[in-house]
Amino acid sequence: MAQAKQGDSVRVHYTGMFTDGTIFDSSVQREALQFTLGAGQLIPGFEQAVIGMQPGEAKTVIVLTDDAYGQRKDTLVFMVERNVMPPQVNPAVGQRFQIRQRDGSTMLVTVAAVSDANVTLDANHPLAGKDLTFEIQLLEIL
């Protein structure tokens, strides 16, 4: 039977959990995830886990921080004055915004703290700094 290798397009079902077993995402109740191994579409540890699997095979893997979303970076947490935000925006902790940087590119940020004068924004991926557990089932190699 064929094994998944670099360059293969595959379809998988997965459930992602924190180390305490709390589920943060799953494809089980929706469309299977389709991607190409080696194309950099997913975190490296997830792709590595699928390599060598056969259709129908299932496994559970722990993806360490450096092979997931990386370490949290303090340099990606910054404060802006509240008055620079559009007046119709009422920021609250946990809200996510897309902001435009000076060079014209955009960045996704999460509101980390709000005061009368300032808003603290965090541009780290919400899963940065965490080891993640994935239950993966390879459905097919396309």
N, CA, C and O atoms as CSV, one atom per row, in Angstrom:
chain,resi,resn,atom,element,x,y,z
A,1,MET,N,N,0.842,-1.192,0.000
A,1,MET,CA,C,0.000,0.000,0.000
A,1,MET,C,C,0.884,1.251,0.000
A,1,MET,O,O,1.954,1.266,0.608
A,2,ALA,N,N,0.432,2.275,-0.675
A,2,ALA,CA,C,1.210,3.517,-0.813
A,2,ALA,C,C,1.339,4.246,0.525
A,2,ALA,O,O,0.440,4.224,1.365
A,3,GLN,N,N,2.488,4.888,0.684
A,3,GLN,CA,C,2.720,5.731,1.855
A,3,GLN,C,C,2.825,7.184,1.400
A,3,GLN,O,O,3.353,7.471,0.325
A,4,ALA,N,N,2.318,8.094,2.223
A,4,ALA,CA,C,2.377,9.525,1.900
A,4,ALA,C,C,3.825,9.987,1.892
A,4,ALA,O,O,4.605,9.650,2.783
A,5,LYS,N,N,4.177,10.774,0.858
A,5,LYS,CA,C,5.542,11.286,0.742
A,5,LYS,C,C,5.507,12.750,0.288
A,5,LYS,O,O,4.466,13.254,-0.134
A,6,GLN,N,N,6.661,13.424,0.380
A,6,GLN,CA,C,6.777,14.816,-0.061
A,6,GLN,C,C,6.214,14.959,-1.469
A,6,GLN,O,O,6.485,14.129,-2.336
A,7,GLY,N,N,5.437,16.002,-1.697
A,7,GLY,CA,C,4.859,16.273,-3.005
A,7,GLY,C,C,3.478,15.680,-3.206
A,7,GLY,O,O,2.765,16.081,-4.125
A,8,ASP,N,N,3.083,14.728,-2.360
A,8,ASP,CA,C,1.746,14.137,-2.474
A,8,ASP,C,C,0.685,15.106,-1.959
A,8,ASP,O,O,0.895,15.805,-0.968
A,9,SER,N,N,-0.453,15.137,-2.642
A,9,SER,CA,C,-1.636,15.807,-2.100
A,9,SER,C,C,-2.384,14.765,-1.301
A,9,SER,O,O,-2.582,13.640,-1.760
A,10,VAL,N,N,-2.802,15.141,-0.099
A,10,VAL,CA,C,-3.466,14.200,0.802
A,10,VAL,C,C,-4.720,14.824,1.393
A,10,VAL,O,O,-4.881,16.045,1.403
A,11,ARG,N,N,-5.601,13.968,1.884
A,11,ARG,CA,C,-6.775,14.400,2.651
A,11,ARG,C,C,-6.711,13.722,4.000
A,11,ARG,O,O,-6.511,12.511,4.088
A,12,VAL,N,N,-6.884,14.509,5.057
A,12,VAL,CA,C,-6.833,13.984,6.422
A,12,VAL,C,C,-7.981,14.544,7.245
A,12,VAL,O,O,-8.526,15.608,6.953
A,13,HIS,N,N,-8.328,13.800,8.273
A,13,HIS,CA,C,-9.134,14.344,9.358
A,13,HIS,C,C,-8.184,14.478,10.536
A,13,HIS,O,O,-7.280,13.662,10.714
A,14,TYR,N,N,-8.394,15.513,11.336
A,14,TYR,CA,C,-7.514,15.741,12.477
A,14,TYR,C,C,-8.311,16.339,13.630
A,14,TYR,O,O,-9.374,16.931,13.442
A,15,THR,N,N,-7.770,16.168,14.808
A,15,THR,CA,C,-8.236,16.869,15.999
A,15,THR,C,C,-6.999,17.403,16.689
A,15,THR,O,O,-6.081,16.645,17.001
A,16,GLY,N,N,-6.968,18.713,16.932
A,16,GLY,CA,C,-5.841,19.354,17.604
A,16,GLY,C,C,-6.195,19.648,19.044
A,16,GLY,O,O,-7.269,20.175,19.338
A,17,MET,N,N,-5.275,19.301,19.949
A,17,MET,CA,C,-5.517,19.485,21.383
A,17,MET,C,C,-4.304,20.111,22.063
A,17,MET,O,O,-3.168,19.967,21.611
A,18,PHE,N,N,-4.578,20.801,23.152
A,18,PHE,CA,C,-3.500,21.257,24.022
A,18,PHE,C,C,-3.050,20.060,24.851
A,18,PHE,O,O,-3.706,19.018,24.845
A,19,THR,N,N,-1.942,20.200,25.558
A,19,THR,CA,C,-1.409,19.080,26.330
A,19,THR,C,C,-2.358,18.608,27.429
A,19,THR,O,O,-2.237,17.477,27.900
A,20,ASP,N,N,-3.299,19.456,27.843
A,20,ASP,CA,C,-4.265,19.040,28.863
A,20,ASP,C,C,-5.480,18.325,28.268
A,20,ASP,O,O,-6.399,17.953,28.998
A,21,GLY,N,N,-5.485,18.129,26.929
A,21,GLY,CA,C,-6.578,17.422,26.273
A,21,GLY,C,C,-7.687,18.317,25.746
A,21,GLY,O,O,-8.608,17.830,25.091
A,22,THR,N,N,-7.618,19.608,26.016
A,22,THR,CA,C,-8.625,20.546,25.514
A,22,THR,C,C,-8.494,20.664,23.996
A,22,THR,O,O,-7.411,20.943,23.482
A,23,ILE,N,N,-9.596,20.451,23.286
A,23,ILE,CA,C,-9.590,20.519,21.822
A,23,ILE,C,C,-9.640,21.978,21.376
A,23,ILE,O,O,-10.481,22.746,21.843
A,24,PHE,N,N,-8.737,22.359,20.468
A,24,PHE,CA,C,-8.770,23.719,19.919
A,24,PHE,C,C,-9.249,23.748,18.479
A,24,PHE,O,O,-9.645,24.806,17.991
A,25,ASP,N,N,-9.227,22.606,17.777
A,25,ASP,CA,C,-9.707,22.564,16.402
A,25,ASP,C,C,-9.882,21.116,15.982
A,25,ASP,O,O,-9.177,20.226,16.458
A,26,SER,N,N,-10.838,20.893,15.076
A,26,SER,CA,C,-11.055,19.543,14.553
A,26,SER,C,C,-11.756,19.637,13.201
A,26,SER,O,O,-12.593,20.512,12.977
A,27,SER,N,N,-11.398,18.721,12.310
A,27,SER,CA,C,-12.065,18.646,11.012
A,27,SER,C,C,-13.097,17.522,10.985
A,27,SER,O,O,-13.781,17.339,9.978
A,28,VAL,N,N,-13.217,16.777,12.063
A,28,VAL,CA,C,-14.027,15.563,12.076
A,28,VAL,C,C,-15.480,15.824,11.710
A,28,VAL,O,O,-16.087,15.004,11.021
A,29,GLN,N,N,-16.048,16.915,12.139
A,29,GLN,CA,C,-17.461,17.212,11.849
A,29,GLN,C,C,-17.640,18.105,10.627
A,29,GLN,O,O,-18.725,18.636,10.394
A,30,ARG,N,N,-16.584,18.266,9.857
A,30,ARG,CA,C,-16.674,19.096,8.648
A,30,ARG,C,C,-15.833,18.473,7.542
A,30,ARG,O,O,-15.420,17.318,7.644
A,31,GLU,N,N,-15.587,19.224,6.507
A,31,GLU,CA,C,-14.806,18.760,5.353
A,31,GLU,C,C,-13.389,18.373,5.788
A,31,GLU,O,O,-12.774,19.049,6.612
A,32,ALA,N,N,-12.889,17.287,5.225
A,32,ALA,CA,C,-11.512,16.867,5.513
A,32,ALA,C,C,-10.539,17.930,5.013
A,32,ALA,O,O,-10.852,18.685,4.092
A,33,LEU,N,N,-9.373,17.982,5.618
A,33,LEU,CA,C,-8.324,18.922,5.240
A,33,LEU,C,C,-7.522,18.326,4.087
A,33,LEU,O,O,-7.041,17.197,4.172
A,34,GLN,N,N,-7.385,19.094,3.013
A,34,GLN,CA,C,-6.585,18.663,1.865
A,34,GLN,C,C,-5.405,19.606,1.722
A,34,GLN,O,O,-5.567,20.825,1.772
A,35,PHE,N,N,-4.207,19.037,1.543
A,35,PHE,CA,C,-3.007,19.843,1.381
A,35,PHE,C,C,-1.939,19.024,0.667
A,35,PHE,O,O,-2.073,17.812,0.499
A,36,THR,N,N,-0.873,19.709,0.249
A,36,THR,CA,C,0.242,19.051,-0.422
A,36,THR,C,C,1.426,19.006,0.527
A,36,THR,O,O,1.870,20.036,1.033
A,37,LEU,N,N,1.931,17.808,0.763
A,37,LEU,CA,C,3.077,17.639,1.656
A,37,LEU,C,C,4.301,18.342,1.078
A,37,LEU,O,O,4.649,18.161,-0.089
A,38,GLY,N,N,4.941,19.144,1.917
A,38,GLY,CA,C,6.143,19.860,1.499
A,38,GLY,C,C,5.879,21.231,0.922
A,38,GLY,O,O,6.827,21.954,0.614
A,39,ALA,N,N,4.620,21.617,0.764
A,39,ALA,CA,C,4.296,22.917,0.178
A,39,ALA,C,C,4.274,24.037,1.221
A,39,ALA,O,O,4.079,25.202,0.873
A,40,GLY,N,N,4.472,23.695,2.487
A,40,GLY,CA,C,4.509,24.709,3.538
A,40,GLY,C,C,3.149,25.284,3.882
A,40,GLY,O,O,3.062,26.391,4.413
A,41,GLN,N,N,2.090,24.554,3.589
A,41,GLN,CA,C,0.737,25.037,3.860
A,41,GLN,C,C,0.352,24.872,5.334
A,41,GLN,O,O,-0.531,25.568,5.835
A,42,LEU,N,N,1.021,23.949,6.013
A,42,LEU,CA,C,0.712,23.648,7.412
A,42,LEU,C,C,1.981,23.733,8.248
A,42,LEU,O,O,3.083,23.875,7.719
A,43,ILE,N,N,1.807,23.646,9.553
A,43,ILE,CA,C,2.977,23.677,10.432
A,43,ILE,C,C,3.860,22.461,10.135
A,43,ILE,O,O,3.348,21.391,9.806
A,44,PRO,N,N,5.181,22.620,10.250
A,44,PRO,CA,C,6.101,21.541,9.874
A,44,PRO,C,C,5.857,20.225,10.611
A,44,PRO,O,O,5.929,19.158,10.001
A,45,GLY,N,N,5.574,20.281,11.891
A,45,GLY,CA,C,5.377,19.052,12.663
A,45,GLY,C,C,4.174,18.248,12.219
A,45,GLY,O,O,4.188,17.019,12.295
A,46,PHE,N,N,3.128,18.925,11.754
A,46,PHE,CA,C,1.936,18.232,11.266
A,46,PHE,C,C,2.274,17.520,9.958
A,46,PHE,O,O,1.954,16.344,9.784
A,47,GLU,N,N,2.918,18.234,9.046
A,47,GLU,CA,C,3.306,17.631,7.769
A,47,GLU,C,C,4.214,16.428,7.993
A,47,GLU,O,O,4.017,15.384,7.371
A,48,GLN,N,N,5.202,16.558,8.869
A,48,GLN,CA,C,6.124,15.457,9.142
A,48,GLN,C,C,5.385,14.239,9.671
A,48,GLN,O,O,5.744,13.106,9.351
A,49,ALA,N,N,4.361,14.462,10.474
A,49,ALA,CA,C,3.596,13.351,11.049
A,49,ALA,C,C,2.858,12.563,9.975
A,49,ALA,O,O,2.682,11.352,10.108
A,50,VAL,N,N,2.430,13.232,8.919
A,50,VAL,CA,C,1.665,12.567,7.856
A,50,VAL,C,C,2.575,11.765,6.924
A,50,VAL,O,O,2.148,10.757,6.360
A,51,ILE,N,N,3.819,12.204,6.758
A,51,ILE,CA,C,4.756,11.491,5.872
A,51,ILE,C,C,4.946,10.062,6.382
A,51,ILE,O,O,5.230,9.832,7.558
A,52,GLY,N,N,4.784,9.125,5.476
A,52,GLY,CA,C,4.944,7.711,5.814
A,52,GLY,C,C,3.650,7.020,6.209
A,52,GLY,O,O,3.618,5.796,6.334
A,53,MET,N,N,2.578,7.790,6.408
A,53,MET,CA,C,1.294,7.173,6.745
A,53,MET,C,C,0.675,6.541,5.505
A,53,MET,O,O,0.951,6.952,4.378
A,54,GLN,N,N,-0.166,5.535,5.731
A,54,GLN,CA,C,-0.905,4.878,4.663
A,54,GLN,C,C,-2.378,5.242,4.777
A,54,GLN,O,O,-2.859,5.480,5.885
A,55,PRO,N,N,-3.111,5.293,3.667
A,55,PRO,CA,C,-4.546,5.586,3.729
A,55,PRO,C,C,-5.245,4.648,4.722
A,55,PRO,O,O,-5.028,3.437,4.720
A,56,GLY,N,N,-6.085,5.245,5.564
A,56,GLY,CA,C,-6.792,4.494,6.595
A,56,GLY,C,C,-6.070,4.479,7.925
A,56,GLY,O,O,-6.673,4.165,8.951
A,57,GLU,N,N,-4.786,4.814,7.925
A,57,GLU,CA,C,-3.995,4.808,9.152
A,57,GLU,C,C,-4.332,6.029,10.004
A,57,GLU,O,O,-4.609,7.108,9.482
A,58,ALA,N,N,-4.303,5.843,11.316
A,58,ALA,CA,C,-4.524,6.939,12.262
A,58,ALA,C,C,-3.406,6.911,13.295
A,58,ALA,O,O,-2.896,5.847,13.645
A,59,LYS,N,N,-3.035,8.085,13.775
A,59,LYS,CA,C,-2.025,8.160,14.821
A,59,LYS,C,C,-2.199,9.438,15.620
A,59,LYS,O,O,-2.860,10.382,15.188
A,60,THR,N,N,-1.590,9.442,16.795
A,60,THR,CA,C,-1.568,10.620,17.655
A,60,THR,C,C,-0.117,11.055,17.791
A,60,THR,O,O,0.757,10.247,18.103
A,61,VAL,N,N,0.135,12.350,17.551
A,61,VAL,CA,C,1.491,12.884,17.637
A,61,VAL,C,C,1.506,14.148,18.486
A,61,VAL,O,O,0.528,14.894,18.541
A,62,ILE,N,N,2.625,14.367,19.139
A,62,ILE,CA,C,2.854,15.615,19.868
A,62,ILE,C,C,3.788,16.458,19.015
A,62,ILE,O,O,4.886,16.024,18.668
A,63,VAL,N,N,3.347,17.668,18.678
A,63,VAL,CA,C,4.161,18.589,17.887
A,63,VAL,C,C,4.676,19.654,18.853
A,63,VAL,O,O,3.907,20.432,19.417
A,64,LEU,N,N,5.991,19.666,19.027
A,64,LEU,CA,C,6.604,20.627,19.939
A,64,LEU,C,C,6.549,22.038,19.359
A,64,LEU,O,O,6.460,22.225,18.146
A,65,THR,N,N,6.601,22.997,20.227
A,65,THR,CA,C,6.464,24.414,19.888
A,65,THR,C,C,7.248,24.827,18.649
A,65,THR,O,O,6.702,25.489,17.768
A,66,ASP,N,N,8.507,24.450,18.570
A,66,ASP,CA,C,9.350,24.896,17.455
A,66,ASP,C,C,8.923,24.308,16.121
A,66,ASP,O,O,9.243,24.876,15.077
A,67,ASP,N,N,8.206,23.184,16.123
A,67,ASP,CA,C,7.691,22.591,14.892
A,67,ASP,C,C,6.208,22.907,14.693
A,67,ASP,O,O,5.566,22.387,13.781
A,68,ALA,N,N,5.675,23.775,15.569
A,68,ALA,CA,C,4.275,24.204,15.462
A,68,ALA,C,C,4.278,25.681,15.059
A,68,ALA,O,O,4.657,26.016,13.937
A,69,TYR,N,N,3.864,26.545,15.951
A,69,TYR,CA,C,3.775,27.977,15.637
A,69,TYR,C,C,4.925,28.784,16.223
A,69,TYR,O,O,4.896,30.015,16.201
A,70,GLY,N,N,5.937,28.098,16.747
A,70,GLY,CA,C,7.124,28.776,17.249
A,70,GLY,C,C,6.940,29.355,18.645
A,70,GLY,O,O,5.858,29.298,19.231
A,71,GLN,N,N,8.020,29.907,19.151
A,71,GLN,CA,C,8.019,30.534,20.472
A,71,GLN,C,C,7.287,31.882,20.406
A,71,GLN,O,O,7.269,32.541,19.366
A,72,ARG,N,N,6.696,32.269,21.516
A,72,ARG,CA,C,6.116,33.615,21.595
A,72,ARG,C,C,7.264,34.626,21.570
A,72,ARG,O,O,8.330,34.384,22.136
A,73,LYS,N,N,7.032,35.747,20.914
A,73,LYS,CA,C,8.047,36.795,20.817
A,73,LYS,C,C,7.501,38.069,21.454
A,73,LYS,O,O,6.481,38.611,21.029
A,74,ASP,N,N,8.209,38.533,22.487
A,74,ASP,CA,C,7.793,39.758,23.166
A,74,ASP,C,C,7.776,40.949,22.220
A,74,ASP,O,O,7.011,41.891,22.428
A,75,THR,N,N,8.613,40.921,21.181
A,75,THR,CA,C,8.681,42.031,20.238
A,75,THR,C,C,7.396,42.158,19.407
A,75,THR,O,O,7.174,43.182,18.760
A,76,LEU,N,N,6.553,41.117,19.425
A,76,LEU,CA,C,5.291,41.165,18.680
A,76,LEU,C,C,4.117,41.638,19.542
A,76,LEU,O,O,2.967,41.625,19.102
A,77,VAL,N,N,4.418,42.052,20.766
A,77,VAL,CA,C,3.400,42.632,21.651
A,77,VAL,C,C,3.732,44.116,21.772
A,77,VAL,O,O,4.839,44.482,22.166
A,78,PHE,N,N,2.766,44.964,21.430
A,78,PHE,CA,C,3.038,46.401,21.432
A,78,PHE,C,C,1.787,47.177,21.822
A,78,PHE,O,O,0.667,46.672,21.753
A,79,MET,N,N,2.015,48.410,22.232
A,79,MET,CA,C,0.931,49.267,22.694
A,79,MET,C,C,0.697,50.396,21.688
A,79,MET,O,O,1.645,50.968,21.151
A,80,VAL,N,N,-0.558,50.704,21.445
A,80,VAL,CA,C,-0.913,51.850,20.616
A,80,VAL,C,C,-1.844,52.749,21.417
A,80,VAL,O,O,-2.580,52.290,22.290
A,81,GLU,N,N,-1.794,54.014,21.106
A,81,GLU,CA,C,-2.722,54.934,21.768
A,81,GLU,C,C,-4.118,54.661,21.245
A,81,GLU,O,O,-4.320,54.436,20.052
A,82,ARG,N,N,-5.060,54.684,22.139
A,82,ARG,CA,C,-6.430,54.354,21.768
A,82,ARG,C,C,-6.987,55.313,20.719
A,82,ARG,O,O,-7.822,54.926,19.901
A,83,ASN,N,N,-6.531,56.548,20.743
A,83,ASN,CA,C,-7.066,57.539,19.804
A,83,ASN,C,C,-6.613,57.314,18.364
A,83,ASN,O,O,-7.142,57.962,17.461
A,84,VAL,N,N,-5.648,56.417,18.115
A,84,VAL,CA,C,-5.264,56.120,16.733
A,84,VAL,C,C,-6.196,55.086,16.108
A,84,VAL,O,O,-6.147,54.860,14.898
A,85,MET,N,N,-7.044,54.457,16.916
A,85,MET,CA,C,-8.003,53.480,16.397
A,85,MET,C,C,-9.225,54.232,15.882
A,85,MET,O,O,-9.570,55.292,16.404
A,86,PRO,N,N,-9.872,53.694,14.871
A,86,PRO,CA,C,-11.084,54.344,14.362
A,86,PRO,C,C,-12.112,54.531,15.492
A,86,PRO,O,O,-12.254,53.656,16.346
A,87,PRO,N,N,-12.820,55.654,15.499
A,87,PRO,CA,C,-13.734,55.953,16.608
A,87,PRO,C,C,-14.855,54.918,16.777
A,87,PRO,O,O,-15.354,54.729,17.886
A,88,GLN,N,N,-15.255,54.245,15.687
A,88,GLN,CA,C,-16.337,53.260,15.796
A,88,GLN,C,C,-15.862,51.928,16.377
A,88,GLN,O,O,-16.679,51.057,16.674
A,89,VAL,N,N,-14.531,51.765,16.542
A,89,VAL,CA,C,-13.983,50.524,17.091
A,89,VAL,C,C,-13.906,50.633,18.607
A,89,VAL,O,O,-13.315,51.566,19.152
A,90,ASN,N,N,-14.514,49.665,19.272
A,90,ASN,CA,C,-14.481,49.609,20.731
A,90,ASN,C,C,-13.726,48.336,21.118
A,90,ASN,O,O,-14.347,47.291,21.311
A,91,PRO,N,N,-12.389,48.410,21.235
A,91,PRO,CA,C,-11.592,47.204,21.445
A,91,PRO,C,C,-11.894,46.514,22.776
A,91,PRO,O,O,-12.127,47.162,23.797
A,92,ALA,N,N,-11.882,45.181,22.731
A,92,ALA,CA,C,-12.079,44.369,23.930
A,92,ALA,C,C,-11.053,43.241,23.906
A,92,ALA,O,O,-10.677,42.762,22.836
A,93,VAL,N,N,-10.608,42.823,25.068
A,93,VAL,CA,C,-9.621,41.752,25.167
A,93,VAL,C,C,-10.134,40.514,24.426
A,93,VAL,O,O,-11.272,40.082,24.608
A,94,GLY,N,N,-9.257,39.962,23.588
A,94,GLY,CA,C,-9.595,38.762,22.826
A,94,GLY,C,C,-10.037,39.045,21.400
A,94,GLY,O,O,-10.012,38.147,20.558
A,95,GLN,N,N,-10.440,40.274,21.116
A,95,GLN,CA,C,-10.832,40.612,19.738
A,95,GLN,C,C,-9.626,40.514,18.828
A,95,GLN,O,O,-8.489,40.747,19.238
A,96,ARG,N,N,-9.907,40.157,17.563
A,96,ARG,CA,C,-8.831,40.071,16.567
A,96,ARG,C,C,-9.092,41.113,15.490
A,96,ARG,O,O,-10.222,41.314,15.043
A,97,PHE,N,N,-8.011,41.767,15.090
A,97,PHE,CA,C,-8.075,42.794,14.063
A,97,PHE,C,C,-6.974,42.566,13.046
A,97,PHE,O,O,-5.929,41.990,13.352
A,98,GLN,N,N,-7.225,43.022,11.844
A,98,GLN,CA,C,-6.187,43.066,10.833
A,98,GLN,C,C,-5.773,44.530,10.738
A,98,GLN,O,O,-6.602,45.402,10.481
A,99,ILE,N,N,-4.491,44.792,10.946
A,99,ILE,CA,C,-4.013,46.174,10.893
A,99,ILE,C,C,-3.032,46.336,9.742
A,99,ILE,O,O,-2.343,45.394,9.349
A,100,ARG,N,N,-2.987,47.536,9.221
A,100,ARG,CA,C,-2.063,47.847,8.129
A,100,ARG,C,C,-0.801,48.452,8.737
A,100,ARG,O,O,-0.868,49.354,9.572
A,101,GLN,N,N,0.341,47.943,8.305
A,101,GLN,CA,C,1.621,48.448,8.784
A,101,GLN,C,C,2.093,49.592,7.892
A,101,GLN,O,O,1.511,49.852,6.839
A,102,ARG,N,N,3.136,50.258,8.318
A,102,ARG,CA,C,3.649,51.404,7.562
A,102,ARG,C,C,4.067,51.038,6.147
A,102,ARG,O,O,3.969,51.862,5.237
A,103,ASP,N,N,4.536,49.801,5.954
A,103,ASP,CA,C,4.986,49.394,4.612
A,103,ASP,C,C,3.832,48.934,3.723
A,103,ASP,O,O,4.052,48.512,2.587
A,104,GLY,N,N,2.603,49.014,4.237
A,104,GLY,CA,C,1.426,48.638,3.467
A,104,GLY,C,C,0.971,47.209,3.684
A,104,GLY,O,O,-0.151,46.861,3.314
A,105,SER,N,N,1.818,46.368,4.279
A,105,SER,CA,C,1.416,44.990,4.542
A,105,SER,C,C,0.430,44.954,5.723
A,105,SER,O,O,0.304,45.927,6.467
A,106,THR,N,N,-0.253,43.835,5.879
A,106,THR,CA,C,-1.205,43.714,6.977
A,106,THR,C,C,-0.713,42.679,7.982
A,106,THR,O,O,0.089,41.801,7.662
A,107,MET,N,N,-1.216,42.809,9.200
A,107,MET,CA,C,-0.841,41.926,10.290
A,107,MET,C,C,-2.092,41.626,11.109
A,107,MET,O,O,-2.884,42.526,11.392
A,108,LEU,N,N,-2.269,40.372,11.486
A,108,LEU,CA,C,-3.383,39.974,12.334
A,108,LEU,C,C,-2.937,40.101,13.781
A,108,LEU,O,O,-1.896,39.564,14.160
A,109,VAL,N,N,-3.718,40.808,14.596
A,109,VAL,CA,C,-3.370,41.025,16.002
A,109,VAL,C,C,-4.555,40.681,16.891
A,109,VAL,O,O,-5.707,40.703,16.456
A,110,THR,N,N,-4.250,40.363,18.143
A,110,THR,CA,C,-5.262,40.098,19.154
A,110,THR,C,C,-5.133,41.167,20.224
A,110,THR,O,O,-4.023,41.502,20.637
A,111,VAL,N,N,-6.255,41.702,20.675
A,111,VAL,CA,C,-6.238,42.695,21.753
A,111,VAL,C,C,-5.902,41.964,23.055
A,111,VAL,O,O,-6.623,41.061,23.480
A,112,ALA,N,N,-4.791,42.372,23.678
A,112,ALA,CA,C,-4.329,41.724,24.909
A,112,ALA,C,C,-4.749,42.494,26.156
A,112,ALA,O,O,-4.962,41.895,27.210
A,113,ALA,N,N,-4.872,43.823,26.044
A,113,ALA,CA,C,-5.266,44.660,27.186
A,113,ALA,C,C,-5.813,45.978,26.660
A,113,ALA,O,O,-5.433,46.444,25.586
A,114,VAL,N,N,-6.715,46.568,27.441
A,114,VAL,CA,C,-7.321,47.845,27.066
A,114,VAL,C,C,-7.359,48.742,28.291
A,114,VAL,O,O,-7.779,48.322,29.369
A,115,SER,N,N,-6.914,49.988,28.116
A,115,SER,CA,C,-7.059,51.000,29.162
A,115,SER,C,C,-7.732,52.214,28.523
A,115,SER,O,O,-8.012,52.212,27.325
A,116,ASP,N,N,-7.988,53.236,29.312
A,116,ASP,CA,C,-8.615,54.437,28.757
A,116,ASP,C,C,-7.740,55.073,27.687
A,116,ASP,O,O,-8.258,55.636,26.723
A,117,ALA,N,N,-6.422,54.993,27.840
A,117,ALA,CA,C,-5.504,55.680,26.939
A,117,ALA,C,C,-4.865,54.783,25.883
A,117,ALA,O,O,-4.512,55.257,24.803
A,118,ASN,N,N,-4.711,53.481,26.184
A,118,ASN,CA,C,-3.933,52.602,25.305
A,118,ASN,C,C,-4.607,51.265,25.055
A,118,ASN,O,O,-5.489,50.836,25.800
A,119,VAL,N,N,-4.162,50.616,23.975
A,119,VAL,CA,C,-4.591,49.262,23.645
A,119,VAL,C,C,-3.317,48.450,23.400
A,119,VAL,O,O,-2.467,48.849,22.604
A,120,THR,N,N,-3.188,47.318,24.081
A,120,THR,CA,C,-2.047,46.434,23.876
A,120,THR,C,C,-2.454,45.373,22.864
A,120,THR,O,O,-3.453,44.676,23.040
A,121,LEU,N,N,-1.657,45.263,21.795
A,121,LEU,CA,C,-1.926,44.320,20.715
A,121,LEU,C,C,-0.845,43.250,20.684
A,121,LEU,O,O,0.326,43.528,20.941
A,122,ASP,N,N,-1.250,42.024,20.367
A,122,ASP,CA,C,-0.331,40.894,20.315
A,122,ASP,C,C,-0.401,40.282,18.921
A,122,ASP,O,O,-1.446,39.772,18.516
A,123,ALA,N,N,0.709,40.330,18.188
A,123,ALA,CA,C,0.751,39.792,16.826
A,123,ALA,C,C,1.265,38.349,16.790
A,123,ALA,O,O,1.420,37.784,15.707
A,124,ASN,N,N,1.531,37.748,17.945
A,124,ASN,CA,C,1.901,36.342,17.976
A,124,ASN,C,C,0.694,35.511,17.541
A,124,ASN,O,O,-0.449,35.897,17.789
A,125,HIS,N,N,0.944,34.375,16.896
A,125,HIS,CA,C,-0.142,33.444,16.589
A,125,HIS,C,C,-0.726,32.987,17.921
A,125,HIS,O,O,0.030,32.772,18.868
A,126,PRO,N,N,-2.038,32.832,18.027
A,126,PRO,CA,C,-2.645,32.415,19.299
A,126,PRO,C,C,-2.088,31.087,19.843
A,126,PRO,O,O,-2.164,30.843,21.047
A,127,LEU,N,N,-1.537,30.238,18.984
A,127,LEU,CA,C,-0.988,28.960,19.439
A,127,LEU,C,C,0.532,28.980,19.596
A,127,LEU,O,O,1.140,27.946,19.869
A,128,ALA,N,N,1.146,30.150,19.424
A,128,ALA,CA,C,2.597,30.266,19.604
A,128,ALA,C,C,2.955,29.951,21.052
A,128,ALA,O,O,2.219,30.299,21.975
A,129,GLY,N,N,4.091,29.291,21.236
A,129,GLY,CA,C,4.569,28.979,22.570
A,129,GLY,C,C,3.952,27.736,23.176
A,129,GLY,O,O,4.152,27.464,24.360
A,130,LYS,N,N,3.205,26.978,22.392
A,130,LYS,CA,C,2.515,25.805,22.927
A,130,LYS,C,C,2.925,24.534,22.184
A,130,LYS,O,O,3.099,24.527,20.965
A,131,ASP,N,N,3.075,23.458,22.961
A,131,ASP,CA,C,3.191,22.132,22.377
A,131,ASP,C,C,1.770,21.683,22.066
A,131,ASP,O,O,0.856,21.929,22.853
A,132,LEU,N,N,1.577,21.030,20.933
A,132,LEU,CA,C,0.238,20.649,20.483
A,132,LEU,C,C,0.174,19.146,20.219
A,132,LEU,O,O,1.152,18.541,19.780
A,133,THR,N,N,-0.982,18.556,20.492
A,133,THR,CA,C,-1.211,17.145,20.209
A,133,THR,C,C,-2.224,17.051,19.084
A,133,THR,O,O,-3.245,17.738,19.103
A,134,PHE,N,N,-1.943,16.198,18.099
A,134,PHE,CA,C,-2.867,15.996,16.983
A,134,PHE,C,C,-3.200,14.519,16.837
A,134,PHE,O,O,-2.314,13.664,16.836
A,135,GLU,N,N,-4.480,14.235,16.715
A,135,GLU,CA,C,-4.934,12.922,16.262
A,135,GLU,C,C,-5.162,13.085,14.766
A,135,GLU,O,O,-5.952,13.928,14.343
A,136,ILE,N,N,-4.474,12.282,13.970
A,136,ILE,CA,C,-4.520,12.415,12.506
A,136,ILE,C,C,-4.950,11.098,11.890
A,136,ILE,O,O,-4.445,10.037,12.258
A,137,GLN,N,N,-5.883,11.169,10.952
A,137,GLN,CA,C,-6.254,10.000,10.164
A,137,GLN,C,C,-6.058,10.358,8.693
A,137,GLN,O,O,-6.667,11.303,8.194
A,138,LEU,N,N,-5.210,9.603,8.005
A,138,LEU,CA,C,-4.996,9.802,6.585
A,138,LEU,C,C,-6.127,9.119,5.834
A,138,LEU,O,O,-6.260,7.896,5.876
A,139,LEU,N,N,-6.941,9.911,5.148
A,139,LEU,CA,C,-8.074,9.373,4.414
A,139,LEU,C,C,-7.655,8.877,3.042
A,139,LEU,O,O,-8.018,7.774,2.633
A,140,GLU,N,N,-6.874,9.710,2.323
A,140,GLU,CA,C,-6.435,9.274,1.002
A,140,GLU,C,C,-5.253,10.092,0.521
A,140,GLU,O,O,-5.031,11.228,0.939
A,141,ILE,N,N,-4.509,9.471,-0.367
A,141,ILE,CA,C,-3.444,10.140,-1.110
A,141,ILE,C,C,-4.026,10.381,-2.491
A,141,ILE,O,O,-4.445,9.434,-3.156
A,142,LEU,N,N,-4.059,11.630,-2.933
A,142,LEU,CA,C,-4.713,11.977,-4.193
A,142,LEU,C,C,-3.792,11.815,-5.388
A,142,LEU,O,O,-4.200,12.070,-6.521
